[in-house]
Amino acid sequence: MQKKLRYWRRRFKKVSSVIKTIFGMPDYDRYLEHWYKTHGAPGVFPMSEKEYYLFALKNKYESGEMNRCC
């Protein structure tokens, strides 16, 4: 039973990540995965979820670039 529950949780996270990517929403879980793989060091911590979300919004809307799909 636990294996099935873990399986469905992993599947849900992957689907959620894909949906967020499609709609251009910030994906904190993916950020954390990347951060720990490339920037992680003892005594250095990633942004909190709130900080990351605000950073992503600022980067998206205040970058001066066109932000549209078509």
Secondary structure, 3 states (H helix, E strand, C coil): CHHHHHHHHHHHHHHHHHHHHHHCCCCHHHHHHHHHHHCCECCECCCCHHHHHHHHHHHHHCCCCCCCCC
